[in-house]
Amino acid sequence: MDSQQKDPRRDGPDPFRFPKWTNAIRLPVTLAAALAPLFILGLLYLLFSPGATSVGYQPAQPVPYSHQLHAGLLGIDCRYCHTGVETGAAATLPPTSVCMNCHATVRAQSEKLQLVRESFATGMPIPWVRVHDLPDFVYFDHSAHVRRGVGCESCHGRIDKMEVVRQFAGLNMAWCLECHRDPVPHLRPEDAVTVMGYVPDEPQIELGRRLRDARHITPKTDCSTCHR
Amino acid sequence: MSSMNQNGLDHNYWRSLQELSDEPEFRRFLEGEFPEPAEVPTDAMSRRRFLQVMGASVAMASLVGCRWPQETIVPFASRPEGVTPGTARRYATVMELAGAVSPLLVTSFDGRPIKVEGNPDHPLSQGACDLFAQAGLLELYDPDRSRHVLEREGGRPRRRSLGDGEAAAAAAFTALRARRGAGLAVLSEASSSPTFAALRGRLRDELPEAAWYEYEPVSRDNERLATGLAFGEARRVRVDPGAARVLACFDADLLLDHPTALRNARGFANGRRAEDGEMNRLYVVESDLSLTGGMADHRVAMPSLEIPRALYGLAAELVLGRGLSLPPGYESVLPALEHVRAAGHAPAWMGAMAGDLLAHRGESLVAVGPRQPDHVHVLAILLNEVLGNTGRTVTYGPDDQRGLSHGAAIATLAVTMGKGQVQSLVILGGNPVHDAPADLDFGGLLDRVAESWHLSLFVDETSQHCRWHLPRAHWLESWHDVRDHDGRYAVAQPLIAPLYDGWTPAELLSLLLDGVRRPAHDLVRATADREPGAGDWEALLHRGFAAALPVEKAAALDGRGVVAAVRRGGMAKPAEVGRENLELVFVRDPSLHDGRFANNAWLQELPDFMTKLVWDNAALFGVSTAAALDVAHGDVVELQLGERRLEAAVYVLPGHAPWSVSLSLGHGRTAAGGVGNGTGFRAYALRNSSALDAAAGLKVVRTGRSHRLATTQDHHAIDAVGMREREKRSRSLVVSGTLAEYREHPDFAAHRTHHPPLVSLWKERPREGFAWGMTIDLSTCIGCNACVVACQAENNIPVVGKDQVAKGRELHWLRLDRYFQGDPDAPAVAHQPVACVHCELAPCEQVCPVNATMHNEDGLNVMAYNRCVGTRYCSNNCPYKVRRFNWFNFNSDIPDVRKLVYNPEVTLRSRGVMEKCTYCVQRIETVKIDAKNEGRPVRDGEVVTACQQTCPTQAIVFGDLNDPQSRVTKLTTGDRAYHLLAELNVKPRTAFLARLRNPNPELAESADGHPAH
């Protein structure tokens, strides 16, 4: 073979030099590198924003039930419908028969209550859309919180002002731990748990400390407290 | 003993013959926590399956977007009174298995039963529960259950609606009623149900031409026949081991295979706690190594066929040798006893046993097992009578009269069918094509029956030979009633409506008799209203059983019947089992019973209590017998019994009787379902109607092939072999001693360990609040496996299959280590349940790179599954080998109905996650929340772990070690307590209580853990 045959590498681009065309993208790349921290911060911001944690999630319900009317204007206690809240893990949604306790006579012909009457007649449940949805590996117990004096409002917000229920709190682990580390801002006398817009007679911090010490409220931050 | 001395492990426990001889297979399991590396599933489907799953995941992901799928909450339209959704409720019910009753309390969560426990108020269970009732849950939700009526035309099954099936059956039954039942035969399972008995009585009256047969492949009919001879009428033998100081069991497995096994075990265990008083003494004479045999203070292994001779020898020793006087009228048994005494010598154990029985008249018990022929049972009845035990440790209650024994019934039915006299056959449950004696060819006979109906949970072997298959309601779906072994009336209430609209046998009978299918509820209710002592219906359902025992007629011994049977047995030529005449013993499978539970994955994967085999049975050989026949563990041999042949794998079991081979019934199913098909070897192929229990004349032919037996025996071996030099100074893992040692040095267990002062490497955490701890009493742990199934059901533990178990990847959080001690032909046995011991200075926590395992304030070593990245460092660093790794996602890709069994209180673990015993943290949290809601402290004994709850002997105690008054504190600081591997100073929260034996001083020279022989 011809000994003068050229080394193929000489023909190609020099492996130790940037090719010429990279000059054109110098500026964009530098800018991107400079802005990367900002971008990452932005992503983190979005990750922890209410949008990502579902705060404000407000799905339409099959029946246009208004908490604003029932809990707010009419002043029906939360526990009239959510009967399990003091005894069990689930607060429970009321069976249709509870709606019919009143609506058998009150607005008995209302069009909005069509589905409720059908459910009561056929025995088929009303498919309410779940608003507050914890992951399946989290074991939350309503009774453990309500009986210690944590108000409904602390996690669910001013339900009495919601025409349609929306998610009030982030329900992420940091949010849970915040209260488990220091429950004082959220403790109330047991008879005020379901009160909306509760204003204590004394400063909350003093009330909370007094209740915490009197009732030995020592929330745990162990993994096994919520994860089994 | 020579092999023992070779590796310097005298007086030490060993777990398998492989360990004893230190084979490479054992070393492989010892050295590697998980001996097999990770790999992709290698089955042919795997790549395609992977693509399917991936495709589905991508599709799901794009559908879902960034939010979880929208969930709906569907409350009741009208909520039943007292029900809070999301809260567990418990209902009393009963399960009946072959006429034996398990009283239960079943936990139901939002309408689906998720946990079966014993009824704590019922004297037969006292809260304990056996395997079959617990695993019944998985059977209820078995996706292989039959859902349709099938009609077989020309051999091909066609689906029919339930209505069509009912109409067809009703028409055929109307024709049968018109001919007064001529040509009709009914084949049923054993049942104690008064409702069923009433329907059967009506059938006898209204269809006088019809015939009724009752068959159970695993039967206690020899006992029933014997009481017929001894009392002139069938009687139920009720034993009370709790009242006995000396127990002599001849082939009798009182602690497991008995209608009152749970109560027997409780009573027996109460007599084993030396600190509470005297300790009882258990002698066992048997062929295979039974659960009861494992607990024996003195165990004699002899072929089943020679055991009659042993009991006659004992009777001769008592009466002729030691002058025990017979009541008047019984002198004529003397020639028989003299004949026995002249024929053979009396071994040392026999004299010692006789002396012990005589010294404990009125508080001893001679028990004979269901495999022994009727005259042996009669002799036991006589011995208990003359020893003054009748009325104290054994009583005889009335039994519902029934014609033929099970063996005779199935044989008679076969003859009738062979003659063509059966045109219509109604089979109520059972699976005779699989489990009838092989010589009857039941399947062939069944094909020739014109009209046959089979009511069954599964389309099984028998369904495939019947014209009609009808889906049966599961016991958790059925109204039913029973009369337990004590005669107590109880009602079973359904926990769930029939998933597939199945019928109960009583409903089918009512269709046969009345032309309409009356609901089982109405049938049972009518019986309960007639039943004296049943009381108010609601109260009966709430309590689960009738408080009042029925008034019974006392049993009177019929001297002539007894004498005739004993003379017949004593004068009979004794069986000579030996090298030229091997014996084959058919034993009930401890996991599958007679095979009906073959499709139950929990039971298939449950390690056998002695062999630790899973997903298989095997022909069990004694050590010296295997050596003499030149067969080894895992060899496939052909068992030849007369004309019949069966290939089966060999398992060499220490302590098995010489020249005897045991094979458990129930495996080798062909139409059990996806789980049970093709596991093990079908022992029924060798079973003839002439020898249902034990057969002589077995020939064993080697095939040269081998079979892989999956056993958990060598998995998770704690490295005691490597520590041999230290073991000489330190205790072994199972501390045991004799009663005499204990009386002399009550704290001998603590002194078995010698180690330098222990210095902690870590800063120790203060014990504040609760300090949960556990004790396990090795003196009373009988190794029955109930805790393992309870743990599996409570904690959503998946089954992994035979291949995975063979690789050491089983997921049971609780394992039962079984140790042998001493002579391989006559070893002592000890069981040791080991789960996570919740070390205070846990080595696993130090090596977790992501803090997925750590302590909580109560001192529990907890797992945060979401944090776990699957390094398996923790498992590597665990000295107790109790951590389990999810090599695959065992919870994906399973049918929806099967998911109903999950306990909603426990997270399902995914692939790549480590898991282990949590001390049932979900139960602890529930109790703590409830106590605080009620504003009171947690009471001692309020937190009950699943294993503790179901333990028949209450060997497990759980509680707060910070409470000086709690039971667990007292036991942990008591005499017999010791910690496993205490020298590591990891401070385990689980303590073991040393095992005590109570050998007879007369046999003392061989009593040091070694049974007399």
Interface residues (C-beta under 8 A of the other chain):
Chain A: A52 S54 Y57 P59 T83 G84 E86 T87 G88 A89 A90 T92 L93 P94 P95 T96 S97 S119 F120 T122 G123 M124 P125 I126 P127 W128 V129 R130 D133 D136 F137 Y139 D141 S143 A144 R147 R148 K220 D222 C223 S224 T225 H227 R228
Chain B: C66 R67 W68 Q70 E71 T72 I73 V74 P75 F76 A77 S78 R79 T84 P85 G86 T87 M854 N856 E857 D858 L860 V862 M863 A864 Y865 N866 E905 V906 T907 T918 V921 Q922 E925 I929 K932 N933
